[in-house]
Each structure stands twice: as structure tokens, then as C-alpha cells.
């Protein structure tokens, strides 16, 4: 971006950061790894190793985090109580953890070993990968790992919920990325990826009913039923903004693992997220939403009746009304809940400035060169800019289904914030509704990820080329090794 002076100011400022103490009682190992260590490593790589302090700070963070692996089975403590450790208390890996916390450390620790020549960082995370590989086909949904696992006893077969969304996502994302950062010299991440993707295609990635009859999919949740040895998967047709990364992940994997037929799946998933944006009142997809899945081996051509039938199953079951009463009730529900055609519910109406959709749009644009992805990115950016922009920054939205109005105000926790005039005049006018309500918050990933991906969509293709770089789950670019 040409901000070299600003970068050097930032580099000088980090010299004084003391990572040896914190006011927090425990440390979130996952967040610290992807944000701090990942950020330092990426800055070091992208600046051509010009600033040694960046690598020194990455090592400083890693050395502190290595103590969380000091358990009998060498599995990490994702929420690490550093004070108890310093007091000499024995440590045990926890019984119940979110799978993404131990499952998403590999990229950063591996890159640190490459840059320092010290294998201990890689060894620490490779032990985790080995345990995940051992357990992959013995979960209640063989091929995938559940949302929560027992890291102390290394049990992966107790939880019944599976998803590519929150609490699991980066575990899967890091498999092709680990293969990339290692330069393809280790087959393990490839084998683990291929094992889960074939299973996810069967149930989790489902086609959806939509007005334009597009061939699109959403990554849903799966809950298994029955005893562990004979569990059966049941789809929950619910999409999350967090799962929108799947299109980009599969697109990249289709190239590095030579699976060209998977590119169509990557596009269907990415286009499903674009659809969720385009078919929301303000052009921004909500955090969590439920949709109508296409029946297997049946016609999925759109009709209002099919949508109404799906709504009736959710809201009026068992049906005790006449057809006229049912239709009237459904119309009321659609209006009250502000449901667009194809949606059956908006389970979480927020938009918290998430990056996953534009991440996949950028990746598919780079892979295919199809201009429709650039056009989609521009629509998404304009929509976000209109209702998230504040006088000083950008804000999360509490309910993206409330239609913005001319001159509307975003009302955050600290009072009203008027939309800037240059955006407010572009907003569509509606009757009798307030403007969208802004939350008084802006997550750090808005700058680290979302805006970065938008910038990259409209940059030259040699800027963070996917042939040379692999981005961690916080969008920090790490240098790829070449075979």
C-alpha cells in the first residue's frame, strides 16, 4: 500500500511491548497465536526480513505460549492460567475444549520454526495434528471432528454437533494452508483434508431453494443421532457468515491438491454467500440464517409455494388452520421477521464486520478471473460502507434486516450517530421504519481481514499472490515454501 513510513513507526513502537505480563487471568492461546504471532511473522515476511525485531517479538510470544503445552500428554491448554503456572501448579489439558482452539495453531508455529531453525515450535503443534489424524475416522461423523473434544483423554467421539462455522472453522481451513506453508513436503494435511471434504459434500454442503434457480450451496450444521457406533447425520439447514470461508478454502485446495472438479463446489458455496448478501434488505448477510434446502433427487425449481411450505413446517406445525389462514399467518411472519424469499429464519440478525464472504470472493476472483466476483465485491463493499460507516470508523450492525432510510441514524450504545451525508443520500427510502442500529463496537478483524480482502480484490494480482503467500485465519500473509 506504500505506507512504509507508517510501517516503520509501527515497528519502532512494538519494541517496547512487554508480553511477559498481562492483567488477564488467563491467555487465549488461539487468539494470541493468530493475531500477535501471526501478525509479527507476516510483517517480517512481507518486509523481506528487514526488521529483526519482528521475528524477535514472534519468538517472545511463542516462548511464553510454549508453557501451555507443559502437560502430561503435551496437549495445550487453550485458556492458559499463567499465574497458576508460575506458582508451580500442575497442569492438565482440559476435558472439554472447542476443536478450533488446539486445531488452529499449526501455521504460525510451523512458520516460526522455518524462520528460526528451531524445530521445537513445529514439534509442539505436529503432536496435535497427529492426534487429530488418529481420531478423524472414529468420531460420531467419521471424517469430521465435532465442535468440542476432550483434550485430556484425547476423546473425539462424545460431542454430536459438527459444523464448518464458529468453534470449528479454522481447524479445517488450516489443513490446505499447512500443506502450503510446508511446501507440500508432508502428505498428512492433504490426506486429512481429502478425508473430511468427501464427507462434508454428502450432507453438510447443501443446495438451497432460491428465486433465480441458481446452483448455489450453503455450509450447514450437522447433528448426529444414535449411539456412537451407528450415529446417523441430520442436517440443520442453517448458514453462518463464518462458514463463508469454505468456498475459498475448497478453491485453493482444488488447485494445490489437483482436484479440479472441486472448483465447481467452491463456486457454489461462494455464490451461496453472495446470494445471502444480495437477498438481504441492506445487501449484507446476517450472522446466522436458516434457508430452504433442496430435497435430494427432487426438483428444486423455485416457487412461492415451496417457500411457503417450508415456512409452514417451521412456524405452523402441526397445521390446524385452513389453507387461507395458514397463508395469511405466513405472510404476517414474513413481514414481521423481514424474511426474503428462500429464508425461513434470521437466527442472528447482526453483522459484526466479518470477513469470510469477501475472503472467498477474493480467492475465487484470483482463481477464476471471472469478473462477477469483482462485481459482487463492489456491491458488498458499497452496502457495508452505507450503513456501517461512522464519523470516525465503522460499526457493527445490530439488525441487518431493518431497512435503512434516507437520513437514517445508526443508534449505538453511546447515543445516535448520523450517517455521513455522502452515504445517507444513497440509502433507499422506506415508510415508517427507523434507520439501522449500529453497535458501539468494531472488531479488530475489520482492519486485519475484511478491509484487506476488499483492498486485494481491486489490487493487481501480484499483490499477495496466492502462488507465493498463504494467509492465516487472521489474514496475515506468510511466505510459502517452494518445493
Number of C-alpha atoms within 10 A of each C-alpha: 6 6 7 10 9 9 13 11 10 11 18 12 10 13 12 8 8 11 10 9 8 11 6 10 11 14 18 15 21 18 17 16 22 23 20 18 24 28 23 24 29 27 21 24 22 16 13 10 15 11 15 10 16 24 21 16 20 22 20 15 19 20 12 13 23 15 17 23 19 17 16 11 14 18 23 26 27 23 18 21 16 21 14 13 14 9 8 9 10 10 18 18 24 19 14 16 19 17 23 24 21 22 22 27 28 27 26 30 26 22 24 22 16 16 14 12 10 12 14 14 23 19 15 19 23 16 15 19 22 12 15 20 17 12 18 20 18 17 21 28 28 16 21 27 30 28 23 23 23 18 25 19 13 18 17 25 21 14 20 22 18 24 23 29 21 15 18 24 22 24 21 22 23 24 24 25 27 25 24 28 25 21 14 20 12 12 10 15 22 19 14 21 21 16 17 18 17 12 15 20 12 10 17 24 24 25 24 22 25 26 14 9 12 17 17 23 26 29 32 25 22 23 18 19 15 11 9 16 11 11 16 15 20 14 17 18 22 23 28 24 23 21 25 29 28 29 32 27 21 28 26 25 25 20 14 17 16 10 14 13 10 18 21 16 21 26 24 21 30 33 26 26 31 25 21 22 21 17 19 20 17 22 22 27 27 25 21 19 21 19 26 24 22 19 12 9 6 7 9 19 13 18 14 12 10 16 19 20 15 17 23 18 12 12 15 14 10 9 12 9 12 9 10 9 12 18 17 12 16 18 15 12 16 18 11 9 14 18 19 19 19 24 24 25 22 23 14 15 18 21 22 22 24 22 24 24 29 31 28 29 29 24 25 28 21 21 16 13 13 11 12 14 24 20 14 19 23 16 17 21 17 13 18 20 15 20 30 22 19 16 9 6 9 22 25 25 28 22 19 26 22 19 22 25 21 17 19 23 21 27 20 18 12 9 12 13 18 16 24 16 10 9 16 18 15 13 20 13 15 12 7 7 12 17 22 23 25 29 22 17 15 16 13 13 18 18 15 16 22 21 18 17 24 20 14 19 24 13 12 11 13 10 14 17 13 18 12 16 21 24 20 24 22 20 22 25 23 26 23 22 17 12 7
